[in-house]
Structure formats: C-alpha cells, structure tokens
C-alpha cells in the first residue's frame, strides 16, 4: 500500500486485495491503512495519544508513522481484519519517501502475513514438545566444534544436566564418552555413510557409568555440506547387565556340563571295570565252590559210597558197625561243610530272624576265624528294615570284613548298627594299616577300587549314602546311611 502524507491510500496492490478481501477502487483515496487494524488496537492507539483534537483515524495514522522518516524504516506487529471478519497477524514495514521541497511525499506500507510463520513456529514448538516427551536422550551437536546445540528433556532425565549446563559443551569431554573403536575411525564411517550406530559408555552428572545404544544421523545445510549430527541415545545399562549375567550363567552351565560329562565318563569307565571285575569274581567264586564240592563233598560222598559197598558185600555174620560209624562221621562233615557254603552264600538267619541276629552271627564267626577282638552293637533297631536294606547291610559288612582280613592287619574291629531320627546307620571300623582313598580312586582301572566301588554302588542302589574315611596307620571306617520308612521306625 502507498499513502499520502496525510494517510489516504493512493495505491493498493493485487496482493493487498487478496490479503484483505477488498478491491483497490473501494479504498484508494477513501481510507487510511488504519481502517484494516483490529478495532481494539486502534482504540489503544488513540487512548494513549495526548492529542485528542484530531479525528481518531487521523490521530492513529500519525502515531503509526511517527517513528518513520526519510531514510528511517519502522516496523510493527499488528493484527489486521479481513473483510469477512477474521483476524490475522501481520508484520508492517513503513518507509517514508520524499516529495517536493524535501518533505515527506508519502508512505510505503509493506505488509507480511505472519500466519504461515506462526504455523511453522507452532509446529516447531509442538515438535520440540514431542522430543521432550521422548524417554530417549535426543541431542544435536555441531560437527565442526563437537559442541552440543540441542538437549531435550530426555537427555536431562538420563544424564542429569540441564539444557543450560549442556548447551555449548564439548560433547565427548562432557559425557566422558568411551567408544568401541577409535573416534577418528567412527567419524570416518559416519561421514561416509551418513549414519552410525553402536554402544557407547557415558558418565552422568552423578558420576554413574551407563551404557547407551547410540544412533547418529548426519545433518546437512542447504548446500548439502555436513554441519551437525542428530543423536538418539537409549539407556541399555540394565539390559547390558542382564546380558552379561546371562552370558556368565551360560559359561557356568557350560563348565558344569563339561565337568558332569567328565564325571559321567569316569563313572562309566569305573562301571565297566567294576562289571568286568565282578564277572571275574563271580567266576572265581564259582571255581571255589566247585572245588569245595569236588574236593570236600565229592571225596566224602565217595568214601560213604565205598563204605556202603563194603557193608553190602560183607557176610551177614561180619560186624559192619565200624563202617557205619565212619560213614556217619563223614556224612556229618559233609553236612557241616554244605551248611557253611550255604551260609556264606546267604545265611538263613537273615530271612528268618532279621538283620541284627544275622550280623551278630556273621561278625562273631569272622572274628573267630581271623583272631580279632570284635565289638558288635545294635542300638534302637526295634523293627526290621526293608529286605533290600537288610541285604545291602549284610553284603556291605561281608565285603568290608573281607577287606579287613585281606589288607588291614587289624587287631580290633567294631561294627555298629544304629537307628535314630528316621535313619539306619551301619559303620564298620578297624584299627589296621589304613590307606589313601583318593590315591586308590585316582585310577579307575586298578582292581583295588572294585571293592570300594561295589560297596558304594550297592548302597546307592537302595537309596542310601556311602562314606569312607581312612588314614594311613590309623585304620579305616566304612559308613552307610539309609532312610527308614514310617513303618520301619517303630
């Protein structure tokens, strides 16, 4: 718009027509630009004026251009009213141009519609608010100086520094960044690709070290020259710790699996040796029984058969009393020998009277044979345990006393059977030469471990626990513990 020195519009552009919704012929020479002002603003101009003798529009125009002179520009923000009544913000630049005699010949009004700018500013404020609502830390840094130029509320919450403290700070010193690779290498890849992501270690205001997942995006100016970096940092410290704990647990599990595999392999080897040795022992026992039957029982029965033949062939008048007596004696020996073999294989006392009488009989018999001083005690065993437990206890005692006879050179042996607190405990202790159990177990292929493995396996098969302690020159103790059912605890 162009006006006269007094304020009447002398020129009205097509742009002004579209902006205000009026035609040029309706305003040129008729009104001043004050006509388009919001009424409330116009009134305030007049009220604040000290000169009230002029017409309101004339006085308002004078006030609007009062700061404008030849060679002097003035600007003001106003609210204009469209013909249809809606109001909109404008920025008005006013310039005075010269007339005759060096006086002001009029005024040029350049009006800028600020609605687009306000919408842009509102959108930027809204975007900034959304960025501040984000849980992640969002920041912008100047690429040349590596200084922070934007710091959202998420960064305030994560790192603890306010925007005032962070803006302008050298980012890598400020956060004490620890990179996964040298910084020049990271920058080189970032500039080449336009983006970068990785894990960084930062330090918060309180000195806490945190791990963040960092994503960088390259920012360019209008000419495409890199000028900044937009960074989005997510705190993954908790996940990192959980991942490290999971990896440690996995490694520990791997170690345990390896250890268990080795132990299982060793146990299988020992089992193979034990099975082979048991077969050998079984064959040895069979040969011993066969030899006893052949040498002892077979010869005795042959003697009886010869005596019977003599009795049959003897004349009726001849006395056969001697042959009968001799046969009866031989038969008694055979019966005694067969009874001993049967008792060694499985004593009938164990089935008929139970564990305590069978053990007392067996340990007494072994003590008489070996010449030990024997001490047998049974405490609290008022009810018979299960048959499996009875057999396990009896066989364990047999094996342990056999080992004492073969290896211990003991003088005193104590066998204890005790029932208490729902458990049956059997212990066999001697004062013999003893040995080193670990050294004996070190090589599963040695035959000397078969007795120990066999005893331990027999106890475990019925749910018991086996323990062995031995000290060189101080003796050995074998202990087995079995859980008793409710009916066995009476």
Secondary structure, 3 states (H helix, E strand, C coil): CEECCCCEEEECCHHHHHHHCCCHHHCCCCCEHHHHECHHHHHHHHHHCCCCCCCHHHHHHHHHCCCCEECECEEEEEEEECCCCCEEEEEEEEEEEECHHHCEEEEEEEEEECHHHHHHHHHHHHHHHHHHHCCCEEEEEECCCCEEEEECHHHHHHHCCCHHHHCCCEHHHHHCCECCCCHHHHHHHHHHHCEEEEEEEEECCCCCEEEEEEEEEEEECCCCCEEEEEEEEEECHHHHHHHHHHHHHHHHHHHHHHHHHHHHHHHHHHHHHHHHHHHHHHHHHHHHHHHHHHHHHHHHHHHHHHHHHHHHHCCCCCCCHHHHHHHHHHHHHHHHHHHHHHHHHCCHHHHHCCHHHHHHHHHHHHHHHHCCEEEEEEECCCCCCCHHHHHHHHHHHHHHHHHHHHHHCCCEEEEEEEEECCEEEEEEEECCCCCCHHHHHHCCCCHHHHHHHHHHHHHHHCCCEEEEEEECCCEEEEEEEEECCHHHCC
